[in-house]
């Protein structure tokens, strides 16, 4: 009987953190019109999820909650993930988002659900869930777009030369 060999993408936590701190590729970015002639650069959810598939051995939404605030749906997700390096442990991280529920023109928020479009939740719930997942992933590092719309970067890197001394050495 042959022994199974485990293969890992990263050799240790430092290499994993270095991957998280990498700048996202400019080719992944998209622009969104935010009104008044302004636009915002963002990393699409499909890119974030593909990156998560790549850097984690596995990951999943383990809890999600929805709340109605006036005419908006708020979603909070809790995600568990196993980084892809030897002896890693599961990590837990959260993200939240809100999306307005589509309503008829002229309806005011405090009258909700009056004027709600018939299929509004069919479109709103998946969109707010995706946004919450993207926001959770964004908290992990620059690779997921953490600093895309900020005037800062985290190009400081990690000192890979540092070696942790073991007791008794």
C-alpha positions in Angstrom: 0.0 0.0 0.0 1.5 3.4 -1.0 1.5 6.3 1.3 -0.5 9.4 0.4 1.6 12.6 0.0 -0.1 15.9 0.8 0.7 18.8 -1.5 0.4 22.4 -0.4 0.4 25.6 -2.3 2.4 27.5 0.4 5.2 26.1 2.6 4.2 28.0 5.8 2.2 30.9 7.2 4.7 33.5 6.2 4.4 32.5 2.5 0.6 32.4 2.8 0.6 36.0 4.3 2.9 37.2 1.6 0.4 35.9 -1.0 -2.5 37.7 0.8 -0.5 41.0 0.8 0.1 40.8 -3.0 -1.4 43.5 -5.2 -4.3 42.3 -7.2 -3.7 42.3 -11.0 -4.9 45.4 -12.8 -6.6 43.1 -15.4 -9.0 41.8 -12.7 -10.3 45.3 -11.8 -13.5 46.8 -13.1 -14.9 50.3 -12.9 -18.4 51.2 -11.6 -20.2 54.5 -12.2 -21.2 55.9 -8.8 -22.9 59.0 -10.0 -22.0 62.7 -10.5 -19.5 61.8 -13.1 -17.4 59.7 -10.6 -16.4 56.1 -10.8 -15.0 53.5 -8.4 -12.5 50.7 -9.1 -13.4 47.4 -7.6 -12.5 43.7 -7.7 -15.5 41.6 -8.9 -16.9 38.9 -6.6 -16.1 36.2 -9.2 -12.4 37.1 -9.0 -12.5 37.1 -5.2 -14.2 33.7 -5.1 -11.7 32.2 -7.6 -8.8 33.5 -5.6 -10.3 32.0 -2.4 -10.6 28.7 -4.2 -6.9 29.0 -5.1 -5.4 30.0 -1.7 -7.6 27.9 0.6 -7.7 24.2 0.8 -11.4 24.7 1.4 -13.7 27.5 2.4 -17.4 27.9 2.9 -20.1 30.2 4.3 -21.0 28.6 7.6 -23.5 31.1 8.8 -25.5 33.9 7.2 -28.2 36.2 8.6 -30.5 38.6 6.9 -32.2 41.6 8.4 -34.7 44.2 7.0 -33.9 47.8 7.8 -36.5 50.1 6.3 -36.3 49.3 2.5 -32.9 47.6 2.6 -31.8 44.0 3.2 -28.7 43.6 5.4 -26.7 40.4 5.2 -23.9 39.2 7.4 -21.9 36.1 6.5 -19.5 34.1 8.5 -16.9 32.2 6.5 -14.6 29.4 7.6 -11.5 28.5 5.6 -8.5 26.3 5.8 -5.3 28.0 4.5 -3.2 25.9 2.1 0.0 25.3 4.1 1.1 22.4 6.4 -0.4 22.3 9.9 -2.7 25.3 9.2 -5.9 25.7 11.3 -9.3 26.9 10.1 -9.8 30.6 10.3 -13.1 32.4 10.7 -14.0 35.8 9.2 -17.1 37.9 8.6 -18.5 40.4 6.2 -21.7 42.4 5.9 -23.5 44.3 3.1 -26.8 46.0 2.4 -28.8 46.5 -0.7 -31.9 48.5 -1.3 -35.0 46.5 -2.3 -36.4 47.7 -5.6 -39.6 49.8 -5.1 -41.9 51.7 -7.3 -40.9 55.3 -8.2 -41.9 57.8 -5.5 -42.3 55.4 -2.7 -40.5 56.5 0.5 -38.4 54.2 2.7 -40.6 54.4 5.8 -43.6 53.1 3.8 -41.8 49.8 3.0 -43.1 47.2 2.0 -45.6 49.4 0.2 -44.6 49.7 -3.4 -42.1 46.8 -3.4 -41.5 45.3 -6.8 -43.0 41.8 -7.0 -39.7 40.0 -7.7 -37.4 42.5 -5.9 -36.1 39.9 -3.3 -35.3 37.4 -6.0 -32.6 39.9 -7.2 -31.7 41.6 -4.0 -30.9 38.5 -1.8 -28.3 36.9 -4.0 -26.7 40.3 -4.7 -26.5 41.3 -1.0 -25.1 37.8 -0.1 -22.4 38.1 -2.8 -21.5 41.5 -1.6 -21.2 40.3 2.0 -18.9 37.4 0.9 -16.8 39.8 -1.1 -16.5 42.2 1.9 -15.5 39.3 4.2 -12.8 38.1 1.8 -11.6 41.7 1.4 -10.7 41.9 5.1 -8.1 39.2 4.6 -5.6 41.1 2.5 -4.7 43.2 -0.5 -5.1 40.3 -2.9 -8.8 40.5 -2.3 -8.9 44.2 -3.0 -8.6 45.5 0.5 -6.7 48.6 -0.6 -8.1 49.2 -4.1 -10.0 52.3 -3.2 -7.7 53.5 -0.5 -4.8 55.9 -0.6 -2.6 53.4 1.2 -0.8 50.2 0.3 0.7 47.4 2.3 3.9 47.0 0.3 5.8 46.6 3.5 5.8 42.8 3.0 6.9 40.3 5.6 10.4 39.6 6.8 11.0 36.1 5.6 14.5 36.0 7.1 13.2 35.9 10.6 13.4 32.5 12.1 11.5 31.6 15.2 13.8 30.0 17.7 12.7 26.8 19.3 13.0 26.3 23.1 16.2 24.5 24.0 18.3 25.8 21.0 
